[in-house]
Amino acid sequence: LAGRSADALVAQLAVLRAGAAYLPLDPGHPPERLAFVLDDAAPRALLVAAPLRGTAPSFDGPVLVLDGAGDSGAVPGPRPEDRAYVLYTSGSTGRPKGVEVGHAALVNLLLAVRDELADAEPPVWLALTSLAFDISALELYLPLVTGGRVVVVPEALALDGRAQAALAAEHGVTHVQATPSGWQVLLDGGFDDPAVTALAGGEALPQPLADAIRARTKRLFNMYGPTETTIWSTCAEVTGPVTIGRPLANTTVHVLDGALRPVPTGTPGELCIGGAGLARGYLGRPELTAERFVALPGDERVYRTGDLVRYRPDGELEFLGRADGQVKLRGHRIELGEVEAGLLAHPAVARAAAAVRADRLVAYVVPADGPVDAAALRDHLARFLPPVMVPATVVALDALPLTPNGKLDRRALPAPADPPAPARDAAVLTGPAARVQEIVRGVLKRDGIGPDDDLFDLGVHSLTITQILVRVRSALKADLPLHVFYDSPTIAGIAAEVERVLAREAS
């Protein structure tokens, strides 16, 4: 149980060296989820970062503080087939499932990505991902096996793209990996380094965002892979249209129909992955393991990803969406991924999601620059989608809701509703407070926000906080730290901090 830190990295390496497996627990997860994971996985011991000792969940076995354990002497070391880590992911039934990944699979991933990147000099990686998200292993371990360095982003800077960008510049970082949503935070924070190799993955990479990352970095790789096949399975250097590329070394990919038969080039099918990166299965879930890890003719074992892809004529894979993203509306089958692709093809849309709410199809869009004209967007879609696939309602959001791992949380998309009337007349403000109020209203797209209203109650989150801080810095020339929002999450509190910063700089 630890956030990102040097102690946590050392603890993970020690567990691996001892031939054991580690189970990362995210301190930000609800206590109930942590308790379930501990009960389900039944670990032998609990390692806790010193600052979290008082908040650790109840555990019957030994509890060791990361900076307090002594030398236990020689250890036998791991075998290739031993478990390296167990990582819990969401389950369709609501019960999280633990994925068992072996040492050989992890080593193969590290060496395959090393060969794909083909760096001429030892790299410097920025580690900014939660330890409970599997892609963090690449950030932490690859620089260590290639003679490089790892710069661990402190937990206090987890949502501060500006501070992360500054940290990367300070330490000469050469490689940054983040989800597309994480990259948006970095770019909004001013990240711009033509010496950096960028890796994006964990969710679909929109073309406009890919173009923006490429404009501010040396090169960009789009990575794809589920936890069940050890972090990343395919890779593409983005030089044009975004694809998920080709398989990494010692990885096999198959595009199959419902009967697990190969489909022709250009035909959508389910992506099934085999090879050295395949996980052992789900911890204590043999039936689920048998359902998702299947044997193809010839006895090759593969994982059924549930993702729809197709081969392009050049042999690269194109991601189309989830196989279970299919919905029915008035008797018609609709692939939400196709609707979302159409939305993203409009230049006014930066991010998009679609969902059926009650009896209508709803589009959720994040504007690329300025407001989105719903009528124009529907007209755009009607040109290549049947009428039933044209959303009746368009909801503009500041950001799409995300899971703790930075992926789209489709269940958290809000139900469309008419904008609520202001509960009361907002106070008339002057000076910096008036400008802050204008900025907050603009970002949240709400009127009637008073100086003492709690902005978290009004729906701010990590991305909107960043937007507000960036606009405050631009408009008022005041560079505010992220913690201001947590200390005083009101317009009055932010304005007071602006005045303090301006007074300090003037003195």
N, C-alpha and C positions, 0 to 999 in steps of 0.2 A: 504494500500500500504506500505509494509515493508519487509525487509529482516529478517532473523532469529535473534532474540534478546529477552531478557527478557521482554522488553516493548511490543513486538508483542505478546508474549504468554499471558501476563496480559490482553492486549486488547482483544484477542480472548476469554479468560475466562469471561471477563466483558460482552462482547456481548452475550455469551451464558447464563450467569446468568440473564441478563436482559430480557430473553425470545425472543431475536432477533436471526437472523442468520447472519453469517459473510460470506463474499465473498473475498477469498484471491486473491490479485493481485501481480504478480511477477514483481519486478522492472526491471528485465532483459528482460521482454517481450517487443516486439516493441510497440511504442506508439499507432499505429493503432489498434493493438489487444486489448490493454487496453481500448481504446476509445470505441471499439465495445462492449466489455464486460460490461462496465459501462452503455452504452446506452441500451443494451439488458436486463440487470438485473434490471436497474432502482433502485438502492439502495437509502435509505433515507438519508444517510450521508456517508462521506468519511473520514476514519481515515488514517493519513499519518505519517510515521516516520519522526521525525524532520529533519534528513539529506536529506530527499527526498522531502521536501516541495516545493522547487523551481522547481522540475521536475515532479510534479504531473500532471496528465492529466486534461483537462478542466472539471469542474463539477459544475452543477447549484445549488446543495444543499449545506448544511453546511459542511465545511472541518475542521476536528479536528486534532490537533497535538497530537500524542500518549502520549508524556510526559507533555502535557499542559492542559489536560481536568481536570475539577474540579469534586467534589463529587456532583452527581445529586440527592442524597437521595435514599430512598427505591424504589425497583423495584418489579414488580409482580412475576418474575421468570418464567421459561419455563414449558410447558406441554410436555408429552412424544411425542405427535403427531406434535409438532411444528418443523419447520425447524431449524436445527443446523447450516448447512452451504450450500452454493451453490458453486460448483466447475465446472469450464469449461474444457471440453475435446474437442479434435479435432473431427470434423464431416466429414463424407465421402463426403459431398457436398462442403466442404471448409468453411462452416459456423460453428464456435464453438457452442457447446450446453452446457447449464448449468444443472448440475445434482443436484437435491434437496434431501438432506439427512436429516432425522429427528433425534431428540434427542434420541428417543428410539433405533434407529438403531445404533447410535454411542455408546451409553452405552452398548448395547449388544456386540458390537465388542470388546470393552475394557475388559469386564468381561470374554468373551470367550477366548481371547488371554491370559488373566491373568491365567485362569484355565488350558489352554494348556501348558503354560510354567511352572506352578507350582513351582515358585521360593520359596526357603526356607527363604531367607532374602530379605529385601526391595531392589529393584534394582536401579542401576544407569544407565540411558539411555543416549546415545550420540545422540543428535538431529542434523542431518546433511543434512536433506532433505529440498528442497524448500517448503515454506509454500503453494505454489500453487499446490503442488502434494499431493494427499489425504493421502498418507502413513505418512506424517509428523504428522498428528493428533495422531497416535499411539505413536510416539516417545515423543510427548509433553505431552499427557494426561495420558498414562498408568502409568508412574512413579508417577504421582500426586495422582492417585486413589488407589495406592498400598503402599503409604507411602514411596516412594523412592525419588530419585533426578533426575533432568534432566540437562545435560551439553549441552548448546547451542553452536554449532560451529559458530564462527563469519563468516560473509559473506566473509571476506578477505581470509579465509582459505577454501573456498568452493571447490576449485579444487586441493588442496594441500594434497594428501594422507599422506605424511610424517608428516605434521603438525597435521593433524587429529589424526593420530596414537599416536603422542606425547601427544596431549591433552587428549586422552582417558586414556593413562597410568598415566598422572599426576593426574587425578581426580578419578582414580579407577573405571572406567566405567565397568559395567558388561554385558550390552546389546547393541549391535550395529545392526541397520537395514539399509540396502542399497540395491539398485538394483544390479544385477550381475556386471554390468559395474562399479558401484560405489565400489563394493568389489574389483574389479581388481585394481582400483586406490589405495585403502587402502593397498592391498597386495604389490603392486609395491612400496609403500611408506614405507614398512618394518613392517606393522602391524603384530604382533605376540603376542597373549595373551591367554594362556590356561585357563584363568578364565572367558572369555567372551562367552556369548551366542549370536550366530549370527543368524540373520534373513535375508533371501534374497528373493526378489520378485519383481514384476513389469515387468518382462520378463522371458523368458525361462532360466533356470539355466543349463549351460553346465556341464557335468559330471566332466571334468578335473578341472574346476573352483571350483565345489563343493568339490572335493577331496582336493584342495589346501586350501580352507577355513577351512575345518574340521581339516587339519593338524596344523592349527595355532590358533584354538579356542577350547573351551570346548565342544560345540555342535552346530549343524547347523539345522535350520528349513527352509524349502522351503515353501514360502507362495504364495497363488494364490488368486486373486479376482479382479474384475473390480470396477471402481468407483461407478457404479450403484448398487452394492451390499455392499457398505460401506467397502472399503479398502481391507480386506481379507475375503475370504469365506471358503477356505480349507487350510490345513496345513499338513506338513509331516516332521518329524524329519529324517534327511538324515543320514542313517547308511550304505547305499549301493547304488544301482541304484536310480537316482533322479526320484521322482514322485511328484505330487501335493497333494497326500495324501487323507484325508477324510474331510468331512465338519466340520466346527467349531460348537459350541453349538448353537442350535436354528436355524440352517441353513439346508436347504434341497437341494440336488443336483439330477439332472435327466440327463441321457444321452439319447438323443432322435434323431429319424430320421427326415426327412424333413416334415413329417406329424405329428410331435410331439408325436410319439409313442416310447415307450422304446425299446432299442436295446439290444441284448444279451451281456453277458460278453465277452470282447475281440473284439467286433465290434465297429468301430469308429462311433461317433455321436456327435451332438451339445450339449454342456454343457448348461443346463438351471438351474438357481439358484433361490430359494425362501427362505422364512423364515423371521426372525426378522430383518435381515440386508438389506432387500430390500429398495431401494430408493423410494421416492414419485413419481419420474418421471423427465421429462425434463422441465425446467422452460419455460413457455409460448409456449410449443411445444406439444400440445395434440395429434396430429396425429403421431408424432414420438414416443411419450410415448405409444400409443396404439399399434404401430408396434413392439416395442422391449419388452414391458412388457405385457405378454399375460396370459390368463387363461387356465389351463389344466383341463381335466375332473375332476370333484370334486370341481372346482372353485378355485384351488390353483393358486395364482398369482406368476409368475416367470419372470425372466429376461433372454432373449435369448442372450447369450454372443457372439455367432459367433465363438467360439473356439471349435476345434475338440479335443475330448478326447476319452478314452476307459477305461472300468473297467478291471483291472488286476485280475487274479484268487484270489489274496489275499484281494480283495475289495478296493484297493487303485486306485486312478485315475491317468492315464498317459496322459500328455499333448502332443498332436500331431501337433498342429499348428492352423492356422486360417482357418475357413471354406471358407473365401473369399480369401485365399492364393492360390486358384486354378487358373492356367493359361492354355492357349492352345498354342501349338507349332506344326505347320505342322499337324493340325487336332487331335493331341493327347492331352488329358487332363493330366496336371502335377500338383501334390500337392507340392508346394515349400517346405513345412515342411518336406516332405519325403526326398527330395534332401538334405536339410540342416542337417537332422539327419544322412544321409549317410556321409556327409562331416565331421561332428563332431565325427564320429566313427573312423576316421583316427587319429593316435596318433600325427601327425605333425600339426593338426589343433586345435586351441584354441577356436576360434569363427568363425561362418560362416553364410552367407546369400546367397540366390539365387534370381535371377531375370531374366526376359526375356528382352533382349535388341535387338531391331530390329528383326532379324530372328534367334537369337541364345540364348541359355541358358548360363548364366554367373554365375560362382561361385565366391563369395567374401570371402576370408579367412584371418584370423589373425593367423600367425604362432605361434605354441606353443613354439618352440625353434629352431631358425635358419630358413633358407629359405624352402619353400614348393616346392617339385618337382611336377610340374603340370602333367607331364606324369604319374608319379606314383599314383597321386591322381585320375586321370581319370581311370587308371587301377583298382584301388581299388573300385571305384563306379561301374564299368562295371561288377563286379562280382555279384552284387545283384540288379542292376537297369537295366531296358530296355534301349537300346541305346539312345532313344530320351530323357531320363532323365539324361544322362551323359553330364555335361557341356562342351561346346566346348571351352570355355575360362575360365581361372582361373586368378583372379585378387587378388594379395596379398596387404593387407592394414595394416597399423599400428594399426588401430582401426576401428570398425564399426561406422558409423555416428549415432548420438543419438538425440532424441528430448530433449527439456528442462527438461523433466521428467525422462530422463535417459533410455528411451526405444529405440529400433532399429528404425531408421528413414529410412524406405525402399525407400522412394522417393528420398532421398539424396545419395543413392548409386551411385558412379560415373560411367559414361559411359566408357566402356573399350576403351583404345586407346594406340597406340604405345608410348613409353616414348619419350618425346620431347627432341630434341638435345639441348645442352647447348647454351644459347643465347650468351655467351661470355666465354672466358677463365677465369677461376677463378684465383684470385691472389694467388701467392705462399706465404703461411703464415709460421710463425715459432713460437716456444714456445707454450704457452697455446692456442693461437689462432689456431694453426695448429691442436691440439688435439680436440678442440671444433668443428672445421670444420669437422674433421673426424667423430666425434660422430653425429653431425647434419645430415651429409650426410648418415650415416648408418641408423639412425632412419627414415629419410624421404625417404631413398632409391633413392637419386637424386645426380647426379654429377653437377659440374658447379655452385655451390652455392658460391657466393662471400662474402667477409667479411661484406659488407654493405647492402646485400639483406634483405628485410623485411621478416622474417620467416613466419609471418601470411599470407603474399601473396603467400607463397609456400605451405600452407596447414597445418601448425601446429595447434593443438587444445589441449584441456586439457589433454588428455591421452598421446599424443606425447610429450608435454611439460614435463610431469612427467617422461617419459622414458629418455628424454635428461638430466634432472636434476639428475636422479638416476645414469646414466652413467658418468656424469661429476663428481659426488661425488666419484664414484668408481675409475675412472681413474686419477683424479687430486687431490683427497682428499680435495675438496672445497665444502662446504655445502652452496648452493645458495638458497635464498628464491624465491618463485614462482613469486613475482612481478618483478623480473629482466626481465622476458620475456615481461612484459607489459611496463616496463620503457625503455628498450633497446632491441627490438626484432631482433637483428642481431648477427652474429657470433662475430663481433668486440665488441659489447656491452657486450655480455656474457663473452668473454675472459677478458675484462677489469675488470669485477666484480670478476672473478676468481683470477686475479692478486691482487686485493685489499684484498680479503679474505685471500689469502695465505700470503700477506705481514703483515696483521693484526695479523694473528696467529703466525707468525715468530717473531714478535716484543715483 
